[in-house]
Amino acid sequence: MIGLIDCNNFYVSCERVFNPKLEGKPIGILSNNDGCVIARSNELKPLVAMGMPAYQIPPHIQKKITLLSSNYELYGDMSQRVFDTVYHYTADIELYSIDEAFIHLNGFSHVLNHCQNLKAIVKRDTGIPVSIGIATTRTLAKLANHIAKKQSIHQGVYCFPTNQEEIATTLKQFSVEDIWGVGWRIAQRLKVLGIHTAWDLYQANLKQIRQLFSVVLERTVLELRGISCIELDDLHTAKKNIMTSRSFGHLTNDLFDIQEAIRVHASRGAEKLRKQKSVVNAVLIFLKTNRFRPELPQYNPSVVVPLLSATDDSRLIIHAAQKGLRSIYKPDFLFMKSGVMLLDLKTKDNYCQSDLFTAETSATEKHKSEQLMKTMDDINQKMGKNTIHLGGIRQTAAWQIKRERLSQRYTTRWDELPLVK
């Protein structure tokens, strides 16, 4: 058996753990630069649509609700606490996102009781409420979790039925786009074929699904039938390109500000590159002005800088990115966004091609580079992001995101620990 454990209204729940006054009140979490609502408490959902820009929320509603800036440091740490707790009470755990994980339940004689106890333990030890869906496959576990979360009669834990009649009744509740892995475009094509619900897809002809769509959707059909054939590794293939970008908190034409932002983006991209054990052959840098400010001069340049040899060294990637920035920067424009994209990625273990006219890096230098990058990554993984970084990062720089409604980072900053009176 497989379970999907999902934290309820995770961002809001994290805020409530350290500020109980928020319990029962309509709470919303805003995106970067306090732009749009990206997470809502149950109390807020009837009042504000997901993705609504904060400035469009009517004044009479703003008076009733609390909006907070995204506190990613807090959410990341609370996520680790939740799943560290879960790990001690399951056979194995597969992290899927910041607030979701699949858990293996083989070997437990009373799976439903075990999951009910696990739900209570997570709430007791971390303060975060969770829902758990149980089934024989990951796809069915996702649907079961939806039922556990939405139907209060199950008290947050639901086991997908095994009786054929009950399976049909349950699957008919879900439209085809509700199924894990079925996107909007595929759902529209399925509906043309008369497949509107999860039960319709369950009954679909496997050969036809494979011919018209893909082997991936065929596996989804098998999963709906209770045959486990989707592994989490199938969903986390190495990316062919890596993009890191962010809108600025304020418009700026200051080269020093933009260089700092590009350096941070390049460093973050290099970390992701090493995490998937790849190397990069070229770096793209881009800048954007604000197209919603037509009264301002517009300029949206980009440039690709080829690397002499493929690398995962942050220093070399940053150097290439800064070189590209200098070639496209113009001081007469106010920029609102910058970004770095790592192009032409290859698997590190299988890639050794170098430039014919470039001196081969010595084995000693490669080893030093790998050890340095590994040390940086290990320290930042253990002690927190940007514990060690290349170059300065000013918190007051114009490119830093705007978070005017930020709560305290209770668990990761000594100077922001909660006070008990």
C-alpha positions, 0 to 999 in steps of 0.5 A: 500500500502507498499513502500520500501525505499532504499538509493542509493549507501548508503556508497558512498552517506554518504561519498559524503554528507561531501565531495562534491569533490567526486560527479561524481567520481568513489568511492569504499568502502573497507571491514574490514582491507581494503580487498575487495570492498564492495560498489561502486558508479555508476561510479566505477561499470564498472571499478571494480567488486563487491568483488574484492580485493583491491590489484588486482585492476590494477594500471592504474585503481587505479589512476582513482578511490578513495578507502575509508575504511569502516566508520561504525560510519558515516554510522550508524548515517546517517542511523538513520538520514534518517529513522528518517526523513522518520518516520515523513512522513509515517504511520509506518516504518519497518527497514529492513537493514542499508539502507532499510525500508518498509513504510506503505502508507495506508491513503494517497490519492495520494501515488505516489506524496507523495513518490516523495515528501518524496524522495525530503525531504530525499535528502534535509534534509540528503543529501542521495538520495533514491529510492522508490518502491510501491506495495501491498506486500513487495515482489512486493515492492522490485521488484518495488524498483529495477525498480525505481533505475535502470530505470531513466525514473521513477525518483527514484519512481515507483508504481507496476502496477495492470493491469494484462497485465502490471503485466505479462510484468513487472514480465517477466523482473526478473529472479527467483533469483531476487525475494526477499527470493529466494536464488541461490539453490532454484532458481536452483531447480525452473529452473529444473521445468521450472520456470525461471522468476518471471512471471513463479513463479507467475503462478506456482501451489501453492500446488506443490510449498508447497509440493516441497519447503516450505510454505515460498515459497508458501507465496512468490508466493501469494505475487507476486499475490498481496496478502500480507502474509509476515510480517517482523517479519517472517524474524527476528526469534531469532538465535540459535547461535550467532557468533562474530569474526574478522580478525586482522589488523596484525598477533600477538601472544601477549596474551594480544592483543588476550584476549582484542579481545576475550573480545570485541567479547564476549561483542558484542555477549552478546549485541546481545543475550540480544537484542533477549531476549535469554540466552546462555548455552555454549561459543565456542572460536576459534583462527586461523592462516593465512592459506595463509602463509604456511611458518608459523606454523599453529594452529587453535584451538577451545574449548567449555566452558559450563556455570553453568547456562544459562545467558545473563550477559556480565561479565559471558560470558566474564569470560567463553570466557577468560577461554577457551582462556587460555586453547587453547592459544600457544605463538609459533603461530602468529594468524590472527583471533579470535572469540566467538560463543554463543551456545545452546540459549534459550528464556529467559522468558521461561528458568529457568533450572539450574545446580543441584549442583550449588547454585541458584542465588538469585532473588536480584542478578539476578535483579542487573545483569539485571539492570546493563546490561540494563543500559549499553545497554541503554547508548550505544544505546543512546550515541553510541557503546562502550560508556560503555564497560567492560575492556579497548579497545586500538585503537592501538592493533594488533587485531584492523582492519586496516582502513588506508583510513578512512574518518572523522567520521563527525557526531559522534566525536567532534574532527572530525567535518567538518570545514567550512571556 
